[in-house]
Each structure stands twice: as structure tokens, then as C-alpha cells.
Amino acid sequence: MMRALLKEQYGLDDHLIDLAERVEEKIAPQLAEVDRIGAYNGVKVLRSFQRHNISETHFAPTTGYGYDDLGRDTLDKVYADTFGAQDALVRHSIVNGTQAIASCLYGVLRPGDTLVAATGAPYDTLEEVIGIRGNGCGSLREFGVGYRQVDLLPDGGVDFDTLRKTIDPSCRAVLIQRSKGYAWRDSMSVARIGEIISFVKNIRQDIYCIVDNCYGEFVEETEPASVGADLIVGSLIKNPGGGLARSGGYVAGTKEAVEQVSYRLTCPGIGRECGATLENNRMLYQGFFMAPHTVAQSVKAAVFCGALMQELGFAVCPAPNEKRTDIIQAIRFGAPEKLVRFCQGIQAGAPVDSFVVPEPWDMPGYENQVIMAAGAFTQGSSIEISADGPIREPYIAYYQGGLTYESAKIAVLLAARNVTEG
């Protein structure tokens, strides 16, 4: 019945459907492991909700200054508890992950300090924040904060020898990016992140270790705060929002570091005490509760995507049988038209704006033109379903998301057909 529906409604041929069925049989052990991790993390979140006695009271909105917002302050505790951190800030007013990370950098760095990136180039949108490119407008560089970058080794490993030499007395913070960003490398597992943090702390305990945790939450059983990160940062319209949060970001970590960030999010003297939640608390709580299951759906879709595209002859990262640490699946096409057609296929399989045909364009914060497929209920919500990539060699698509594994498979099949027929 499903085969007939796929052929009738989407025009998929028997060859592609047969291939998808064989792929799904092959990756069955990986899908089962993803479900196991999702169930484990689901229990963690459930227990945290119960431990903090979450009730209807916590969903009540506040306005104006937002003093004594019980829902906001308790949600901070739920995040900290679940992520193994001492403290957290969860705010619907954080516009994206980049702002959340920038708030951490401005919160702990001072003129004369140096920021060291331990995992190579940061995500494109941080380049203007740091001052690597752009005209300033208040970049860290303009405020007298230095920057050094330790590129990864050819095999994707951390260059610890160079990192040791790069950490001098001016180094105040080390930035670690969990996901691959727009690079062709393995993403950083929590265990590997822990190794980097231990290495840095053995050099100097007072260095802040900041982890860009975007796309990684709930993919493993632990988070980087549990292995010593001073700050972990992410976006609520990615993993932890569970597809229900309409905006926002979070910061979690040590009490001292989170307090410093709170003064950047608002201002000194105010910190976390203000910030009305309006009508957002209910969706933030419900989204976080749903997040482990939603993330598992996304990871399963990524495994399926990688396995199918590998069977079609494309290089993929990670490989289908590799351990996952984020929801991203990279596919290398080697030609711009295939990258574009893949993203257009994902868009065609989305539940929202499926009729739209995405094209590369000049996006704010990016050096190259970028194509983005994003058929989401919440604009830019990559946990729902999305695919994107910069128009530059070797023309890699980065696929992520899927509120349900079943619907995401259809989008992947349409993208695969687009690429193979083009």
C-alpha cells in the first residue's frame, strides 16, 4: 500500500523505493540504537520535570519587566538539571544560536584577552562577531580581544601540540564547536570534547571552555557540561525546542560563567532578574519535553539519508554505521547544480512551503552565497527539516531535522530523485 502511495502521490519509481527498503533493512541496528538513546534522554527530562514539580502555574505569562517569573526561573533549573550543569539561562528573546554564543564571548572576555578556537574555523556567522571579517560594528576585535585559531589535523583530530603553544597568558577562553558546521569532518563527540577541556584545564584552570552545542543536544546520553565545559550554548529552534519553541536560545554551565553571560544578555546590575516571557513558557516547556523524541526522529532521518546517498555513489559524513553526536548529515556532490537540486528536493518534501523552489542567495553573516531548504512551521527551525550549503567547492549539502522519521524519509527520497535525474 505504501509503495503504491509513493508512486501515485510522488512519482517515485520502483528502483528508488526498492533501494530505500534495502537501505532501511541495513541500518536497522543503527535506528534501534538511536531509539534507545532517545528513550534514555526522555526519562532524564521527565524526571527533571517531576523533580521541579512542573505545573500549570509555570506556564503563566509575565509582561513588562518580568520580575519573579516562576516559569522562566524554573525552566532554567530544568535545563541545568538535565544537561548536568550548575545553572542555565533559557530565553525566548535570544534570536539565534549565534547571538547566544556571542553573549558568552562578550560575557567572559575583556580587552587584552585572547579567544582561541580549538576545533578550527568557527561557524561562518561568528566570523564577524570575532572580527575575522566584516567592518567591525562592535566585533570582539574592535574591543581589543585577540583571536587565534588551531586548525584540525588532516584526519579531523585536534592538534594538541599546537593548541598547547597557542594558549599563552592572554588566553581567557577556548571555543569548541561540536558540529562540523560548513566543514567536511567528523563532529566532536562529548567524549572528545571532554578530552579537549581536560587538556586546556591542565594548562590553566581559569580558562573558560565554551562549547557551541548547536545540533548536538540529546543525540548522546550526556552533554558537554558533564565533562567540564564552563558554558554550553544552543538555539531553541534546533534540538532542545523539540519543534515547538518558536524562538530563543539557552546557555548552561557553571554558576559564575552563566552569571557573567546574564549581564551581557541584559546589562550589569540587572542580569537574569528581568525578561518577561509573554506567552512563551508553555511551548518552551513542552518543546523541551518532546525534544529527546524529536531529536531521535531527526537522527534516524540523518542515518537514512546518509545510507541512501552513499548507496547512490556519493561521499557522506558521517558514514551510516558511525556513532552520531549531532543531527547533521553531510553529502559531498562536487558540483553546484547537484547541491542545489538536493536542497530543492528536500524543500519539495517539506510539510510547509513545499511548492517553493529555493535558490542560492546572499544571506546576512555568510561569506558565500548559501542555498537553504526550510519547510518549517517556525521560520528557520532546522530541527523540523532543512538542508543547506554554501555555494563553494566541494559543494556539500548539510541535511538535518525531521519532526517525524516517516515524513523525513519522503523528503530524502525526493531529494535523491532530484539529484539522480538531474
C-alpha positions in Angstrom: 0.0 0.0 0.0 2.8 2.4 0.9 4.6 1.7 -2.3 1.5 2.4 -4.4 1.0 5.7 -2.4 4.6 6.8 -3.0 4.4 6.1 -6.7 1.0 7.7 -7.1 1.5 10.8 -5.0 5.2 11.5 -5.5 6.0 9.7 -8.8 8.8 7.7 -7.2 9.9 4.7 -9.2 10.3 1.0 -8.1 14.1 1.2 -8.3 14.3 4.0 -5.8 11.7 2.5 -3.5 13.5 -0.9 -3.6 16.8 0.8 -2.8 15.2 2.7 0.2 13.8 -0.6 1.6 17.2 -2.3 1.3 18.9 0.6 3.0 16.4 0.6 5.8 17.0 -3.1 6.5 20.7 -2.5 6.5 20.6 0.4 9.0 18.1 -1.3 11.4 20.7 -1.7 14.2 21.6 2.0 14.0 18.0 3.1 14.1 17.4 0.9 17.2 20.3 2.4 19.0 19.0 5.9 18.2 15.6 5.0 19.7 17.4 3.6 22.8 19.3 6.9 23.4 16.1 8.9 22.7 14.2 6.9 25.4 17.1 7.3 27.9 17.1 11.1 27.4 13.4 11.2 27.6 13.5 9.7 31.0 16.0 12.3 32.1 13.8 15.1 31.0 10.7 13.6 32.5 12.5 13.1 35.9 13.6 16.7 35.9 10.1 17.9 35.3 8.9 15.8 38.2 11.8 16.8 40.4 10.9 20.5 39.9 7.2 20.0 40.3 6.2 21.5 37.0 2.6 22.6 36.9 0.2 24.9 35.1 1.5 27.7 37.2 4.8 27.6 35.4 3.1 28.3 32.1 1.6 31.6 33.2 2.9 34.6 31.2 4.5 37.7 32.6 4.8 41.2 31.0 6.8 44.3 31.4 10.0 43.7 33.4 9.1 40.1 34.1 10.2 40.2 37.7 9.7 36.9 39.7 8.7 34.9 36.6 8.4 31.4 38.2 8.1 29.6 34.9 11.2 31.3 33.4 13.3 30.7 36.5 12.3 27.1 36.9 12.9 26.3 33.3 16.4 27.5 33.8 16.7 24.9 36.6 15.2 22.1 34.4 17.7 22.8 31.6 20.7 22.9 34.1 19.5 19.7 35.8 19.0 17.8 32.5 22.3 19.0 30.9 24.4 18.3 34.0 25.2 22.0 34.6 25.1 24.2 37.7 23.0 26.9 36.1 21.3 27.9 32.9 19.6 30.7 31.1 16.7 29.9 28.7 15.3 32.9 26.9 12.8 33.2 24.0 14.3 36.6 23.2 17.6 35.2 22.1 17.3 35.5 18.3 19.6 32.6 17.3 22.5 30.4 18.3 25.0 33.0 17.1 23.6 35.6 19.5 23.7 33.1 22.3 27.4 32.3 21.6 28.3 35.9 21.1 26.7 36.7 24.5 29.0 34.1 26.1 32.1 35.5 24.4 31.3 39.1 25.3 30.3 38.0 28.8 33.6 36.4 29.8 36.2 38.2 27.6 37.7 41.6 28.3 40.1 43.9 26.4 43.5 42.4 26.1 42.2 38.8 26.4 42.5 36.3 23.6 40.0 33.8 22.3 41.4 30.5 21.0 39.3 28.3 18.6 40.4 24.7 19.3 38.5 23.0 16.6 39.4 25.1 13.5 37.4 27.8 12.0 34.1 28.6 13.8 30.7 28.6 12.1 30.5 31.3 9.4 28.2 33.6 11.3 30.7 34.0 14.1 33.4 35.4 11.9 32.0 39.0 12.1 31.4 38.6 15.8 35.0 37.8 16.3 36.3 40.3 13.7 37.8 37.8 11.3 36.0 39.6 8.5 33.5 42.4 8.1 33.6 46.1 9.0 33.5 45.8 12.8 30.3 47.2 14.2 31.4 46.2 17.7 33.3 43.0 17.0 35.5 41.5 19.7 38.5 42.7 17.7 37.2 46.3 17.9 37.1 45.8 21.7 40.7 44.7 21.9 40.1 40.9 22.1 42.6 38.9 20.2 41.8 35.7 18.3 43.9 32.6 17.4 42.8 29.5 15.6 44.1 26.0 15.9 43.1 24.1 12.7 42.3 20.4 13.0 44.7 17.8 11.8 44.1 16.2 8.3 42.4 13.2 10.0 40.0 15.6 11.8 41.7 15.2 15.2 42.6 18.1 17.5 46.2 19.4 17.1 47.0 19.3 20.8 50.7 20.3 20.3 49.7 23.5 18.5 46.9 24.1 21.0 49.4 24.0 23.9 51.7 26.5 22.1 48.7 28.8 21.3 47.4 29.1 24.9 49.5 31.9 26.3 48.9 34.1 29.4 46.4 36.3 27.4 44.2 33.3 26.6 40.9 33.7 28.5 38.6 31.4 26.6 38.7 28.4 24.3 35.9 27.8 21.9 34.9 24.3 20.9 32.4 23.6 18.1 30.6 20.4 18.4 29.0 20.2 15.0 31.0 20.2 11.7 29.5 23.5 10.6 30.2 24.0 7.0 33.2 21.7 7.0 33.9 18.2 5.9 34.9 16.5 9.2 33.5 14.4 12.0 31.6 16.3 14.5 33.0 16.3 18.0 31.6 13.7 20.4 31.1 14.6 24.0 33.9 12.3 25.0 36.3 14.1 22.6 35.1 17.5 23.8 35.9 16.2 27.3 39.4 15.4 26.3 39.9 18.9 24.9 38.6 20.5 28.1 40.8 18.4 30.3 43.8 19.3 28.2 43.0 23.0 28.5 42.3 22.9 32.2 45.5 21.1 32.8 47.3 24.1 31.3 45.2 26.7 33.3 42.1 26.2 35.3 40.9 29.8 34.9 40.3 29.5 31.1 36.7 29.4 30.1 35.8 26.4 27.9 32.8 27.4 25.7 31.1 24.7 23.6 28.9 25.6 20.6 26.4 22.8 21.3 24.1 23.6 18.4 22.6 20.5 16.7 24.1 18.2 19.4 21.6 18.2 22.3 20.1 14.8 23.2 22.0 13.0 20.4 24.2 11.3 23.1 23.4 10.4 26.6 25.4 13.2 28.1 26.1 16.8 27.3 29.4 18.8 27.4 28.6 20.4 30.7 29.0 17.0 32.3 32.6 16.8 31.0 33.7 20.1 32.3 32.5 22.8 29.9 32.1 26.2 31.6 29.4 27.1 29.0 27.4 25.2 26.5 25.2 27.1 24.1 22.4 26.4 21.7 19.3 27.5 19.8 15.8 26.6 20.8 14.6 26.3 17.2 17.1 23.5 16.9 17.2 20.4 19.1 16.1 21.5 22.6 13.0 23.3 21.3 11.6 20.0 20.1 10.0 21.6 17.1 7.6 23.6 19.3 9.7 26.5 20.6 9.0 29.5 18.3 12.3 31.3 19.1 15.0 31.5 21.6 18.3 30.1 22.9 19.9 28.8 26.0 23.2 29.0 27.9 24.2 26.4 30.6 27.3 25.9 32.6 28.9 27.0 35.9 27.1 29.5 38.1 29.9 32.0 37.7 30.1 31.8 34.0 26.3 31.9 33.5 26.1 34.9 35.7 28.7 36.8 33.6 26.6 35.9 30.5 23.4 37.2 32.1 24.9 40.6 32.4 25.6 40.6 28.7 22.1 39.4 27.8 20.6 42.4 29.7 23.0 44.7 31.5 25.2 44.9 34.6 23.0 45.2 37.7 20.0 43.5 36.0 21.3 40.2 34.7 18.7 37.4 34.8 16.2 39.3 37.0 14.3 40.8 34.2 12.8 39.4 31.0 9.1 38.9 30.5 8.1 35.6 29.0 4.8 36.8 27.5 3.0 33.7 26.2 6.1 31.5 25.5 6.6 29.4 28.6 4.2 26.6 27.7 5.8 26.0 24.3 9.3 26.1 25.8 8.4 23.5 28.4 6.5 21.3 26.1 9.2 21.6 23.4 11.9 20.6 25.8 9.8 17.6 27.0 9.4 16.5 23.4 13.0 17.2 22.4 14.6 13.8 23.1 12.0 12.0 20.9 12.1 14.7 18.2 15.9 14.6 18.1 15.7 10.8 17.7 13.4 11.2 14.7 15.9 13.6 13.2 18.9 11.4 13.8 17.2 8.4 12.3 16.4 10.5 9.2 20.0 11.6 9.0 21.2 8.0 9.2 18.7 7.0 6.4 19.8 10.0 4.3 23.5 9.1 4.6 22.9 5.5 3.8 20.8 6.2 0.8 23.1 8.8 -0.7 26.1 6.5 -0.1 24.3 3.7 -2.0 23.8 6.2 -4.8 27.6 6.8 -5.0 28.1 10.0 -3.1 30.6 10.5 -0.3 28.9 11.1 3.1 30.0 12.2 6.5 29.4 10.6 8.9 29.1 7.1 7.4 25.8 5.3 8.2 27.4 3.0 10.8 29.3 5.6 12.7 28.3 6.9 16.1 26.4 10.1 15.9 26.9 13.2 18.0 24.7 15.7 16.1 21.8 15.6 13.7 23.8 16.7 10.7 24.4 14.6 7.6 26.8 15.9 5.1 26.8 14.8 1.4 29.5 15.9 -1.0 28.3 16.5 -4.5 31.3 18.0 -6.2 29.0 20.2 -8.5 26.9 23.2 -7.6 23.8 22.0 -9.6 23.6 18.7 -7.6 23.8 20.6 -4.3 21.0 22.9 -5.4 18.8 20.1 -6.7 19.2 18.1 -3.5 18.1 21.1 -1.4 15.2 21.7 -3.7 14.1 18.1 -3.3 14.2 18.4 0.5 12.0 21.5 0.2 9.6 19.7 -2.0 9.2 17.1 0.7 8.5 19.5 3.5 5.1 20.0 5.0 5.3 23.7 4.7 6.2 25.7 1.6 6.7 22.5 -0.4 5.8 24.5 -3.6 8.7 26.9 -3.1 11.9 26.4 -5.1 14.9 27.6 -3.1 17.8 29.3 -4.9 21.3 30.4 -3.7 21.3 33.9 -2.3 23.4 36.3 -0.2 22.5 35.6 3.4 23.4 38.0 6.2 26.5 36.8 8.1 27.8 34.4 5.4 30.8 35.0 3.1 29.4 32.9 0.2 26.0 32.6 -1.3 24.0 29.9 0.5 21.1 27.7 -0.5 18.6 26.8 2.2 15.7 24.5 2.1 13.5 25.0 5.1 9.9 24.0 5.0 9.1 24.6 8.6 6.2 25.7 10.8 8.7 28.0 12.6 10.9 30.1 10.3 14.4 28.7 10.2 13.7 25.8 12.5 16.3 23.3 11.4 15.1 20.6 13.8 11.9 20.3 11.6 13.5 19.6 8.3 16.2 21.5 6.4 19.1 21.3 4.1 21.6 23.9 3.2 25.1 24.6 2.0 27.4 27.3 0.8 27.9 27.6 -3.0 31.6 26.8 -2.8 33.8 23.8 -3.6 33.4 20.9 -2.9 29.7 21.7 -2.9 28.5 19.9 0.2 24.9 19.7 1.4 24.2 19.6 5.1 20.9 17.9 5.9 19.3 17.9 9.3 16.0 17.6 11.0 12.7 15.8 10.7 9.8 16.1 13.1 8.9 12.5 12.1 11.1 9.9 10.6 8.4 8.8 8.2 7.8 12.2 6.6 11.6 13.0 6.5 12.2 9.8 4.5 9.9 11.1 1.8 11.8 14.4 1.6 15.1 12.4 1.3 13.7 10.2 -1.4 12.6 13.3 -3.4 16.0 14.9 -3.0 17.7 11.7 -4.1 15.5 11.5 -7.2 16.2 15.2 -7.9 20.0 14.5 -7.9 20.0 11.3 -9.8 17.7 12.6 -12.6 19.4 15.9 -12.9 
